[in-house]
Amino acid sequence: MFEYPSLVSNAIISIDEHSAHNYKLIFSELSELNCKGLELRFLNTPGNEELFNLLTLIQNTRIQSIDLIIKHTEFLTPDFFQNLPVNSEG
């Protein structure tokens, strides 16, 4: 049996053009549950600013790893990811 010291070890959120999730609340609640892993599945192609703002909301949470399932777009370069804020809570 696998035991993990939290109520939720990881989560998956599917996102499309009709999603109206309260991401700030979701990430805060996942952090309170000591969730360490998050997968964001984009069923549409988000814009540069949309993705940056979404990932910025995860800053200062307990989430330690983020997997992005996203269709390739031109702005997803190493520079884009280097400019993301670093999660300092971990």
C-alpha positions in Angstrom: 0.0 0.0 0.0 1.3 3.4 -0.9 1.0 6.1 1.8 1.4 9.8 1.1 1.2 12.5 3.8 -1.6 14.5 2.3 -5.2 14.1 1.2 -4.4 14.7 -2.5 -1.0 13.9 -4.0 -1.6 15.2 -7.5 -4.4 16.7 -9.7 -5.4 17.1 -13.3 -7.2 20.1 -14.7 -8.6 20.1 -18.2 -8.9 23.5 -19.8 -10.6 24.6 -23.0 -12.0 27.9 -24.4 -15.2 27.5 -22.3 -13.5 26.9 -19.0 -14.5 29.3 -16.2 -12.4 27.8 -13.4 -11.4 29.9 -10.4 -7.7 29.0 -10.8 -6.5 31.0 -7.8 -9.0 29.2 -5.5 -8.2 25.8 -7.0 -4.5 26.2 -6.6 -4.9 27.5 -3.1 -7.1 24.6 -2.1 -4.7 22.1 -3.7 -1.8 23.7 -1.8 -3.8 23.4 1.5 -4.3 19.7 0.7 -0.5 19.4 0.3 -0.9 18.5 -3.4 2.6 18.3 -4.9 1.9 17.5 -8.6 -0.3 19.2 -11.1 -1.1 18.4 -14.7 -2.7 21.1 -16.8 -4.4 19.7 -20.0 -5.1 22.3 -22.6 -7.7 21.2 -25.1 -7.3 24.5 -26.9 -4.2 26.6 -27.5 -3.8 29.2 -24.8 -2.2 32.6 -25.6 1.2 33.6 -24.2 -0.2 35.9 -21.6 -3.0 33.5 -20.5 -0.5 30.7 -19.9 2.0 33.0 -18.1 -0.8 34.4 -15.8 -2.1 30.9 -15.1 1.4 29.6 -14.1 2.1 32.7 -12.1 -0.9 31.8 -9.9 0.9 28.7 -8.8 3.8 30.7 -7.4 3.9 30.5 -3.5 1.9 27.3 -3.3 3.0 23.8 -2.2 2.7 22.5 -5.8 6.2 21.3 -6.8 5.8 19.9 -10.3 3.6 21.0 -13.2 3.1 19.0 -16.4 1.7 20.9 -19.3 -0.2 19.0 -22.0 -0.4 21.6 -24.7 -0.3 21.7 -28.5 3.0 23.3 -29.7 2.8 27.0 -30.3 5.5 29.4 -31.4 5.8 31.2 -28.0 6.7 28.1 -26.1 10.5 28.6 -26.2 13.1 28.1 -23.5 13.0 31.9 -22.9 9.3 31.8 -22.1 9.9 29.2 -19.4 13.0 30.9 -18.0 10.9 34.0 -17.5 8.3 32.3 -15.3 8.4 33.0 -11.6 10.0 30.4 -9.4 7.9 28.7 -6.8 9.4 29.6 -3.5 7.0 27.7 -1.1 7.6 24.1 -2.3 
